Amino acid sequence: MEALEAIMSRRSIRKYTDKKIPEETIKTLLEAAMNAPSAHNKQPWHFIVVDDRETLYKVPEFHNYSKMLEQASHAIVVLADTEIQNTDFWIHDTSASTENILIAANALGLGAVWLGVHPHENLMSEVKKLFNVPENVTPLGIISLGYPAEEKPPRENYNEERVHRNKW
Ligand SMILES: Cc1cc2nc3c(=O)[nH]c(=O)nc-3n(C[C@H](O)[C@H](O)[C@H](O)COP(=O)(O)O)c2cc1C
């Protein structure tokens, strides 16, 4: 799929078939994630690839909008080492890598959805506990992934009123 088409047709996909995503496809998603821009090129990101069913079932016990993980082939937890990137830029860096995964997933015929964790302290602390995350590492979010069992039309979000030229 062409890059622009992959961006423009991306939607949050929350229903999946039983088919498991192959390891080499997960590797491609992680390569896309790590090719994101980052402030001072610090690349503070870490990723936890999750396919353990018991763990996938545990997330919705504390995260109210993550039930789709029960059907997901994989989840990728996106985190940052805040000693490597010690300003809020870690949020921007890991958001860019998350978006790269979402677009790459769409381009590869997968369905994905971004599940917010940061800045909710309770969710961050539950994620850290469940995935045994060290002190200096902070979770941004979780990406739920699988082969799509729902189809959604592209959005048409473009809004001329939000575009300003030269000055506000
Ligand atoms: C920071 C962030 C957090 C989100 N958290 C959740 C979530 O917890 N659960 C969920 O189902 N979708 C979540 N979403 C997906 C949004 O609901 C979705 O992107 C939005 O409704 C627009 O739909 P679209 O992605 O299909 O264009 C999140 C998206 C972002 C960017």
The ligand as a MOL file (V3000), in Angstrom:
LIG
                    3D

  0  0  0     0  0            999 V3000
M  V30 BEGIN CTAB
M  V30 COUNTS 31 33 0 0 0
M  V30 BEGIN ATOM
M  V30 1 C -3.9030 9.0360 23.0990 0
M  V30 2 C -4.9750 8.1030 22.6010 0
M  V30 3 C -5.5980 7.2490 23.4850 0
M  V30 4 C -6.5860 6.3600 23.0510 0
M  V30 5 N -7.1160 5.4610 23.9350 0
M  V30 6 C -8.0120 4.5500 23.4970 0
M  V30 7 C -8.4830 3.5200 24.3820 0
M  V30 8 O -8.0910 3.4510 25.5440 0
M  V30 9 N -9.3600 2.6040 23.8810 0
M  V30 10 C -9.7960 2.6540 22.5920 0
M  V30 11 O -10.5950 1.7930 22.2120 0
M  V30 12 N -9.3680 3.6220 21.7140 0
M  V30 13 C -8.4780 4.5480 22.1390 0
M  V30 14 N -7.9710 5.4740 21.2700 0
M  V30 15 C -8.4270 5.4950 19.8700 0
M  V30 16 C -9.4090 6.6660 19.6060 0
M  V30 17 O -10.6350 6.3890 20.2250 0
M  V30 18 C -9.5650 6.8280 18.0920 0
M  V30 19 O -8.3070 7.1300 17.5020 0
M  V30 20 C -10.5490 7.9490 17.7390 0
M  V30 21 O -11.8410 7.6170 18.1670 0
M  V30 22 C -10.5850 8.2380 16.2330 0
M  V30 23 O -10.9370 7.0750 15.5350 0
M  V30 24 P -10.0030 6.4950 14.3630 0
M  V30 25 O -8.6750 6.1160 15.0170 0
M  V30 26 O -10.7300 5.2940 13.8230 0
M  V30 27 O -9.8140 7.5640 13.3400 0
M  V30 28 C -6.9790 6.3700 21.6790 0
M  V30 29 C -6.3480 7.2420 20.7950 0
M  V30 30 C -5.3440 8.0840 21.2340 0
M  V30 31 C -4.6290 8.9760 20.2420 0
M  V30 END ATOM
M  V30 BEGIN BOND
M  V30 1 1 1 2
M  V30 2 1 2 3
M  V30 3 2 2 30
M  V30 4 2 3 4
M  V30 5 1 4 5
M  V30 6 1 4 28
M  V30 7 2 5 6
M  V30 8 1 6 7
M  V30 9 1 6 13
M  V30 10 2 7 8
M  V30 11 1 7 9
M  V30 12 1 9 10
M  V30 13 2 10 11
M  V30 14 1 10 12
M  V30 15 2 12 13
M  V30 16 1 13 14
M  V30 17 1 14 15
M  V30 18 1 14 28
M  V30 19 1 15 16
M  V30 20 1 16 17
M  V30 21 1 16 18
M  V30 22 1 18 19
M  V30 23 1 18 20
M  V30 24 1 20 21
M  V30 25 1 20 22
M  V30 26 1 22 23
M  V30 27 1 23 24
M  V30 28 2 24 25
M  V30 29 1 24 26
M  V30 30 1 24 27
M  V30 31 2 28 29
M  V30 32 1 29 30
M  V30 33 1 30 31
M  V30 END BOND
M  V30 END CTAB
M  END
